[in-house]
């Protein structure tokens, strides 16, 4: 089981502080007697090191518990206010314990100086205070560096998302299929052709405006999804069966723009389409306020656009960077379920 640490730099702090700490602690406990011989010095040093290492581990465990219960950057002074009184009391016990052990249990050749007990406790309390603030500084430095790294990753994820969005706007294959379907409808059914052109306009208008925002209302994404599915069904007919039943109670919530484009493209272009075994797509919500996309699986031997899976991976990464909740993807032999968390506001991930 790995040892829980206050920060990754805690071992470095311990190594740099422990040697002078123990030497001065022994000087307070035994006086100059420990310098009487090299053997006495090293014996007292090693014995004290073992004892105070155990004490430090107890202090560290308590610090980790307090930090886990008050993890926020704004909880710094609250953590310190909780830690230091405990540390001061523990120092009293640790110093009295050290004096007892070196007087009655372990004979180092030097007698502990009883009159130095409270000076030793004072030194222990001062060092506990110093070590606490050093560890807090190290932990906050790490959090700051990690936040910069996460911000950069988030920025890169959105840049990649924008690139994927632009691909959807100018994809010649997609445009060709839309215009080809529109051409056939004009000859067969002008009213249906007008409807198709209207939905096609909605899709491209959304692609042009949706990529400039961090989050958009779910209602906007669902309007885009409805238009996108209409165009797809017009092309593939009964090879696709869709069911959209999203509760109105969650339509006000927010979602990363073009999420539905990424998911629907992945579903449609990575599955084989057949009227005998139609691709079934269901978009609903659940009791936890998440958007649920279910679809049947029909293995496609050749997938022409390899960036489709990359687009879905990018969406999952974006969620991981934006929120503690992640995109859940569960898959069986015949079905895949994608569960998307929804945001209450844009400040949720700030």
Secondary structure, 3 states (H helix, E strand, C coil): CCCCCCCCCHHHHHHHHHHHHHHHHHHHHHHHHHHCCHHHHHHHHHHHHHHHHHHHHHHHHHHHHHHHHCCCHHHHHHHHHHHHHHHHHHHHHHHHHHHHHHHHHCCCCCCCCHHHHHHHHHHHHHHHHHHHHHHHHHHHHHHHHHHHHHHHHHHHHHHHHHHHHHHHHHCHHHHHHHHHHHHHHHHHCHHHHHHHHHHHHHHHHHHHHHCCCCCEEHHHHHHHHHHHHHHHHHHHHHHEEEEEECCHHHCCCEECCCHHHHHHHHHHHCECCCCCCCEEEEEEECCCCCEEEEEECCECCCCCCCHHHHHHHHHHHHHHHHCCCCCEEEECCCEEEEEECCECCHHHHC
